[in-house]
Amino acid sequence: MYSNSNSNRYLRLISGALLACSALFFGVAQAQQTLRVTTIPEEAATEQMRKFGPLTKYLERETGMTVSFVPVNDYPAAVEAMVNKQVDLVWFGGFTYVQAQIRSGGRVVPIAQREEDTKFRSVFITQKDSGITQLTDLKGKQVSFGSQSSTSGHLMPRSFLLDAGINPERDFKRVAYSGAHDATIASVVSGRVDAAALDISVWQKFVNEKKVDTSKVDVFYTTPPYFNYNWSVHADMPAALREKITKALLALDMSTPEGKEILTLNRASKYIPTTPENYKGLESAGKSAGLIK
């Protein structure tokens, strides 16, 4: 028979275990009520927060969950965050999506893209008095890309350069990587490089907002179209939640004040469904350019 002291000790152990289990269960339950979202850092962090703030509030209402924006330092960090399920929803560029697909063994699912992403383009810019008017004029020059993992700021511009018989490492005086599209523009404006490649929509935003003087710096080459950005989730996300998020994105409409605000900030006319097959061309381009082994 147990003594009273032993009984009390036993009860305390049981109570402690139950409290620990309750805390663990509560923590899991709480975690499941939070939708963690991130994006590739294609622009400054303050601009990313401004751009996705209204969308975050919209998704909170449509999913009934707390939506937490989780900023990352660079493009590879966004890939790793999704692969390791540290986030639930990611705004990827086409190339970072392909990288996440490969790293996860095919466990990353693209659910929506902007209509504009079916025919996306990159632009090459230079100072107007540089004498650069075509891609072949870049030989012997200092040229900047964006992030090495950027679709529109590196992969596709490099791919089209290679198609034109230009190898950046062989033919350029210097190859630079700015890390983000806005920094790419600044590098040309300041004269740190002779020319650079970037996302056409970021360039158009800078022009429309008069943040760049096109009488001094402008586009000299626009690439052919290709598929680009998407919203992706991990295949382990519950199907009901994936469907709810997808439905919410596809429902955004320019005819409503909320929809117009969100879509305009995201430089979109609307979101449409997408599939992994749309990005096979980017995977092939990555392999041809030596960026995917």
C-alpha positions in Angstrom: 0.0 0.0 0.0 1.2 3.5 -0.9 2.0 5.9 1.9 0.3 9.4 1.9 3.6 11.0 0.8 3.9 8.5 -2.1 0.3 9.1 -3.1 0.8 12.8 -3.1 3.9 12.6 -5.1 2.2 10.3 -7.6 -0.8 12.7 -7.9 1.6 15.6 -8.5 3.4 13.7 -11.3 0.1 12.8 -12.9 -1.1 16.4 -12.6 2.1 17.8 -14.1 2.0 15.4 -17.0 -1.6 16.3 -17.7 -0.8 20.0 -17.6 2.2 19.5 -19.9 -0.1 17.6 -22.4 -2.7 20.3 -22.2 -0.1 23.0 -22.9 1.2 21.0 -25.8 -2.2 20.4 -27.2 -3.1 24.1 -26.7 0.1 25.1 -28.5 -0.6 22.9 -31.5 -4.2 24.1 -31.6 -3.0 27.7 -31.5 -0.4 27.0 -34.3 -3.1 25.6 -36.5 -5.0 28.8 -36.2 -2.1 30.8 -37.7 -1.5 31.0 -41.5 2.2 31.9 -42.0 2.8 33.8 -45.2 6.1 34.9 -46.9 7.3 36.2 -50.2 10.6 36.4 -52.1 12.2 39.7 -51.1 12.1 41.2 -54.6 11.8 44.7 -53.2 12.6 46.5 -49.9 11.0 45.0 -46.8 8.9 48.2 -46.2 7.4 47.9 -49.7 6.7 44.2 -49.3 4.8 44.9 -46.1 2.8 47.7 -47.8 2.1 45.6 -50.8 0.8 42.5 -48.9 -0.8 44.2 -45.9 -4.3 44.4 -47.3 -4.1 40.9 -48.7 -3.2 39.6 -45.2 -6.3 41.2 -43.7 -8.4 39.7 -46.5 -7.1 36.2 -46.0 -7.7 36.5 -42.3 -11.4 37.1 -43.0 -11.7 34.5 -45.7 -9.9 31.7 -43.8 -11.0 32.6 -40.2 -7.3 32.3 -39.2 -4.7 34.7 -37.9 -2.4 35.5 -40.8 1.2 36.2 -39.9 3.6 37.7 -42.4 7.1 36.2 -42.0 9.8 38.2 -43.8 12.9 36.4 -45.1 16.3 37.8 -45.9 16.8 36.5 -49.4 15.3 34.3 -52.2 16.9 31.0 -51.0 15.4 31.6 -47.5 11.9 31.7 -49.0 12.5 28.3 -50.7 13.9 26.7 -47.5 11.0 28.1 -45.4 8.5 26.4 -47.6 10.4 23.1 -48.0 10.8 22.9 -44.2 7.2 23.9 -43.6 8.1 26.9 -41.6 5.6 28.9 -43.6 2.3 27.8 -45.2 1.9 30.1 -48.2 4.6 31.7 -50.3 4.7 34.2 -53.2 7.4 32.7 -55.4 9.0 33.8 -58.6 8.8 31.1 -61.2 12.4 30.0 -60.6 12.2 29.9 -56.8 9.0 27.8 -57.2 11.0 25.4 -59.4 13.8 25.3 -56.8 11.3 24.6 -54.1 9.7 21.8 -56.1 13.1 20.1 -56.7 14.2 20.6 -53.0 10.9 19.2 -51.7 10.7 16.2 -54.0 7.6 17.6 -55.7 5.8 18.5 -52.5 5.2 22.2 -53.3 1.9 23.0 -55.1 1.3 26.2 -57.1 -2.3 27.3 -56.6 -2.7 30.7 -58.3 -0.9 33.2 -60.5 -1.7 36.6 -61.8 -3.0 36.7 -65.3 0.0 38.8 -66.1 2.3 35.9 -65.1 1.2 33.8 -68.2 3.2 36.3 -70.4 5.7 37.9 -68.2 8.8 39.8 -69.5 12.1 41.2 -68.3 13.7 44.4 -69.4 17.3 45.5 -69.8 18.0 49.1 -68.9 20.9 51.5 -69.4 21.7 55.2 -69.2 20.5 56.9 -72.4 24.0 58.2 -73.3 25.7 54.8 -72.8 25.8 53.9 -76.4 24.1 50.6 -75.6 21.1 49.9 -77.9 21.1 46.1 -78.2 22.3 43.0 -76.3 25.5 42.6 -78.2 26.5 46.1 -77.1 26.8 44.7 -73.5 30.1 42.9 -74.4 32.9 44.4 -72.3 30.4 46.2 -70.0 29.6 46.0 -66.3 26.1 44.4 -66.0 23.9 43.7 -63.0 21.2 41.1 -62.4 19.0 41.0 -59.4 19.0 38.0 -57.0 20.8 35.0 -58.4 17.5 33.1 -57.7 15.3 35.7 -59.5 13.4 34.5 -62.6 12.9 38.0 -64.2 16.0 39.5 -62.7 18.5 36.7 -63.6 17.4 33.3 -65.0 15.4 34.5 -68.0 17.6 37.5 -68.9 20.6 35.1 -68.7 18.7 32.6 -70.8 18.0 35.1 -73.6 21.6 36.4 -73.5 22.8 32.8 -74.0 20.4 32.4 -76.9 21.9 35.6 -78.4 25.4 34.0 -78.1 26.4 36.1 -75.1 28.0 34.4 -72.1 28.0 36.9 -69.1 31.0 35.4 -67.4 33.0 35.4 -70.6 31.7 38.5 -72.4 31.0 41.0 -69.6 33.7 43.1 -67.9 31.9 42.5 -64.6 28.8 40.6 -63.5 27.0 42.0 -60.4 24.0 40.9 -58.4 22.0 43.6 -56.7 19.7 41.3 -54.7 16.4 43.1 -55.5 14.8 44.9 -58.5 14.7 48.3 -56.9 18.4 48.0 -56.1 19.0 47.0 -59.7 17.5 50.2 -61.0 19.5 52.3 -58.5 22.8 50.6 -59.7 22.2 51.9 -63.3 21.0 55.3 -62.2 24.1 55.8 -60.1 26.4 54.5 -62.8 27.8 51.7 -60.7 27.0 49.4 -63.7 26.5 50.1 -67.4 23.3 48.1 -67.8 21.0 45.7 -65.9 18.1 43.3 -66.2 14.9 43.3 -64.1 11.2 42.6 -63.7 9.2 44.6 -66.2 6.4 45.3 -63.7 8.8 46.8 -61.1 10.2 49.0 -63.9 6.8 50.1 -65.0 5.9 50.9 -61.3 9.0 53.1 -61.0 8.2 54.9 -64.2 4.5 55.4 -63.3 5.4 56.7 -59.9 8.1 59.0 -61.4 10.8 57.4 -59.3 13.1 57.2 -62.4 13.8 59.7 -65.1 13.4 58.0 -68.4 15.1 60.8 -70.2 18.3 59.6 -68.5 17.7 55.8 -67.9 15.4 53.7 -70.0 14.8 50.2 -71.5 16.8 49.2 -74.6 15.6 45.5 -74.7 12.5 43.7 -73.7 12.5 39.8 -73.6 10.0 37.5 -75.1 7.2 36.3 -72.7 7.4 33.4 -70.2 5.5 32.1 -67.2 6.5 33.6 -63.8 5.2 34.2 -60.3 2.7 32.2 -58.3 1.3 31.5 -54.8 2.3 28.1 -53.6 1.5 25.9 -50.6 3.0 22.6 -49.3 1.3 19.4 -50.3 0.8 18.5 -46.6 -1.6 21.4 -46.1 -5.1 20.1 -45.4 -7.1 20.1 -48.7 -9.9 22.1 -47.2 -7.6 25.0 -46.2 -5.8 24.9 -49.6 -9.2 25.1 -51.3 -10.2 28.0 -49.1 -7.1 30.0 -49.8 -7.3 29.3 -53.6 -10.9 30.3 -53.7 -10.1 33.6 -51.9 -7.3 34.5 -54.3 -9.4 33.7 -57.4 -12.4 35.7 -56.0 -10.5 39.0 -55.9 -12.2 41.4 -58.3 -11.2 44.8 -59.6 -14.9 45.8 -59.5 -14.9 45.9 -55.7 -12.9 48.5 -53.6 -11.1 45.8 -51.6 -10.3 43.7 -54.7 -9.0 46.8 -56.6 -6.8 47.8 -53.7 -5.2 44.3 -53.3 -4.8 43.6 -57.0 -3.4 47.0 -57.7 -0.8 46.7 -54.9 0.1 43.2 -56.3 0.3 44.6 -59.8 -2.4 42.2 -61.0 -5.6 42.4 -63.0 -6.8 39.2 -61.4 -5.6 35.8 -60.1 -6.1 32.6 -62.2 -5.5 28.9 -61.5 -2.0 27.5 -62.3 -0.3 24.1 -62.5 3.2 22.7 -62.2 3.3 22.1 -65.9 3.4 25.9 -66.5 6.9 26.1 -65.0 8.6 23.2 -66.9 10.0 25.8 -69.4 11.7 27.6 -66.5 13.2 24.4 -65.3 14.6 23.7 -68.7 16.0 27.2 -68.9 17.6 26.8 -65.5 19.3 23.6 -66.6 20.5 25.1 -69.9 21.9 28.1 -68.1 23.7 25.9 -65.6 21.6 27.2 -62.7 19.9 23.9 -62.0 22.2 20.8 -61.8 
